[in-house]
Amino acid sequence: MAEDTNLEIEETGKSKKKLIIIIVAVVLVVGAAAGYFLMSGSDEVPAETLDEETAIVAEAPVASGSSASIGSALYVAMPRPFVFNVPGSSRDRIVQIKVQLLVRGEVNEETAKKHIPLIEGTLLSVFSTTTADELSTSAGKETLRFSALEKVQTALAGVEGSKVIERVLFTGFVMQ
């Protein structure tokens, strides 16, 4: 009889351990699922909860400067990279820059493609005014990019009457 009691206690102990393991597993699964749903929620705030000023800003298209027309962003790649010499403090350097132009809408894309020779000439004249010391820093590269954007927009405004180009992007930059 004593042996039967020991067997019942051992079996009850094993079943309690199994029950605890199952409960812990279920709690972990439910916790993981709840965490996933809470963390994967949309970051968007419904328009009803925004005040008027914020709602207007959220609905308005983003435009940097006055050069952007309403339309989808399209990229016009220059057909060949710009390769030129720049003077440096210790020695002259050769620079290669691959450029793409950000335009808004198909009309501006066609206009930019039509005036690629004008854009190339303008960019080359801007690039040739820099030095290797300026191009060795990221601030110098940004300054060159903004200067290139201003000159290209001015050149296209003189020909087309609008700025056409929203941004000048350097997609490749090598200096030797």
C-alpha positions as CSV (number, residue, x, y, z in Angstrom):
1,M,0.0,0.0,0.0
2,A,2.8,2.3,0.8
3,E,4.2,1.7,-2.7
4,D,0.9,2.7,-4.3
5,T,1.0,6.0,-2.4
6,N,4.5,6.8,-3.6
7,L,3.5,6.1,-7.2
8,E,0.5,8.4,-7.0
9,I,2.6,11.2,-5.5
10,E,5.3,10.8,-8.3
11,E,2.6,10.8,-11.0
12,T,0.9,13.8,-9.5
13,G,4.3,15.6,-9.3
14,K,5.0,14.8,-12.9
15,S,1.6,16.0,-14.1
16,K,2.0,19.2,-12.1
17,K,5.3,19.9,-13.7
18,K,3.8,19.3,-17.1
19,L,0.9,21.6,-16.3
20,I,3.3,24.4,-15.2
21,I,5.4,24.0,-18.3
22,I,2.2,24.2,-20.5
23,I,0.9,27.3,-18.7
24,V,4.3,29.0,-19.0
25,A,4.4,28.2,-22.8
26,V,0.9,29.5,-23.3
27,V,1.7,32.7,-21.4
28,L,4.9,33.3,-23.5
29,V,3.0,32.7,-26.7
30,V,0.2,35.1,-25.7
31,G,2.7,37.7,-24.5
32,A,4.7,37.4,-27.8
33,A,1.5,37.8,-29.9
34,A,0.4,40.8,-27.8
35,G,3.8,42.4,-28.1
36,Y,3.8,41.9,-31.9
37,F,0.4,43.5,-32.4
38,L,1.2,46.4,-30.1
39,M,4.6,47.1,-31.7
40,S,3.5,46.6,-35.3
41,G,0.7,49.2,-35.2
42,S,0.5,52.0,-37.7
43,D,2.5,55.1,-36.8
44,E,-0.1,57.2,-38.6
45,V,-2.3,59.5,-36.5
46,P,-5.8,59.7,-37.7
47,A,-6.7,63.1,-39.2
48,E,-9.5,63.5,-36.8
49,T,-7.1,63.7,-33.9
50,L,-4.9,66.3,-35.5
51,D,-5.6,70.0,-35.1
52,E,-6.3,72.0,-38.2
53,E,-2.8,73.3,-38.8
54,T,-1.2,69.9,-38.5
55,A,-3.8,68.3,-40.7
56,I,-3.1,70.9,-43.4
57,V,0.6,70.3,-43.2
58,A,0.1,66.5,-43.4
59,E,-2.0,66.7,-46.5
60,A,0.2,69.2,-48.4
61,P,2.9,67.8,-50.7
62,V,6.4,68.3,-49.5
63,A,8.4,70.7,-51.7
64,S,11.9,72.0,-51.1
65,G,12.1,75.5,-52.5
66,S,9.8,76.8,-55.2
67,S,11.3,74.6,-57.9
68,A,9.0,71.6,-57.3
69,S,5.9,71.1,-59.3
70,I,3.2,68.8,-58.2
71,G,4.0,65.3,-59.5
72,S,5.8,62.2,-58.8
73,A,9.5,62.2,-58.2
74,L,11.5,61.1,-61.2
75,Y,15.3,60.8,-61.7
76,V,17.2,61.8,-64.8
77,A,20.6,60.4,-65.0
78,M,23.4,62.2,-66.8
79,P,24.5,60.0,-69.7
80,R,28.2,59.9,-68.6
81,P,30.1,60.7,-65.4
82,F,32.0,64.0,-65.1
83,V,35.7,63.6,-65.0
84,F,37.9,66.6,-64.4
85,N,41.1,67.8,-62.7
86,V,41.1,69.9,-59.5
87,P,44.1,71.7,-58.0
88,G,45.1,70.6,-54.5
89,S,47.5,71.9,-51.9
90,S,50.0,69.1,-52.4
91,R,49.2,67.9,-55.9
92,D,46.4,68.0,-58.5
93,R,43.7,65.4,-58.3
94,I,41.3,63.7,-60.8
95,V,37.7,63.7,-59.8
96,Q,34.8,61.6,-61.2
97,I,31.3,62.4,-60.2
98,K,28.1,60.6,-61.4
99,V,25.1,62.9,-61.2
100,Q,21.3,62.3,-61.3
101,L,18.7,65.1,-61.2
102,L,15.5,64.9,-59.2
103,V,12.5,66.3,-61.1
104,R,8.8,66.4,-60.4
105,G,6.4,65.1,-63.1
106,E,6.9,63.8,-66.6
107,V,6.9,67.2,-68.2
108,N,9.9,68.3,-66.2
109,E,11.6,65.0,-66.9
110,E,11.2,65.5,-70.7
111,T,12.4,69.1,-70.3
112,A,15.5,68.0,-68.4
113,K,16.3,65.3,-70.9
114,K,15.9,67.8,-73.7
115,H,18.4,70.2,-72.1
116,I,21.1,67.7,-71.0
117,P,23.9,69.4,-73.0
118,L,23.1,72.7,-71.2
119,I,23.0,71.0,-67.8
120,E,26.2,69.2,-68.5
121,G,28.0,72.4,-69.5
122,T,26.7,74.2,-66.4
123,L,27.7,71.4,-64.1
124,L,31.2,71.1,-65.6
125,S,31.7,74.9,-65.1
126,V,30.6,74.7,-61.5
127,F,32.8,71.6,-60.8
128,S,35.8,73.2,-62.4
129,T,35.8,76.1,-59.8
130,T,36.4,73.8,-56.8
131,T,39.6,72.5,-55.3
132,A,40.7,69.1,-54.0
133,D,40.9,70.5,-50.4
134,E,37.2,71.5,-50.6
135,L,36.1,68.2,-52.0
136,S,37.9,66.2,-49.3
137,T,35.3,67.2,-46.7
138,S,31.6,66.3,-46.7
139,A,30.7,70.0,-46.2
140,G,32.6,70.9,-49.3
141,K,30.8,68.2,-51.3
142,E,27.4,69.6,-50.0
143,T,28.4,73.1,-50.9
144,L,29.4,72.0,-54.4
145,R,26.0,70.2,-54.8
146,F,24.0,73.2,-53.7
147,S,26.0,75.5,-55.9
148,A,25.4,73.1,-58.8
149,L,21.7,73.1,-58.1
150,E,21.5,76.9,-58.1
151,K,23.5,77.3,-61.3
152,V,21.4,74.6,-63.2
153,Q,18.2,76.1,-62.0
154,T,19.3,79.6,-63.1
155,A,20.3,78.2,-66.6
156,L,17.1,76.4,-67.1
157,A,15.0,79.3,-65.9
158,G,16.6,81.4,-68.5
159,V,15.7,78.9,-71.3
160,E,12.5,77.4,-70.1
161,G,11.1,80.0,-67.7
162,S,11.0,77.5,-64.8
163,K,13.5,75.9,-62.6
164,V,12.6,72.3,-63.6
165,I,15.3,70.6,-61.4
166,E,14.5,70.1,-57.7
167,R,17.8,68.5,-56.6
168,V,21.2,67.6,-57.9
169,L,22.3,64.2,-56.5
170,F,25.9,62.8,-56.5
171,T,25.4,59.0,-57.0
172,G,29.1,58.4,-57.4
173,F,32.1,60.4,-56.2
174,V,35.7,59.3,-56.7
175,M,38.8,61.5,-56.1
176,Q,42.3,60.2,-56.9
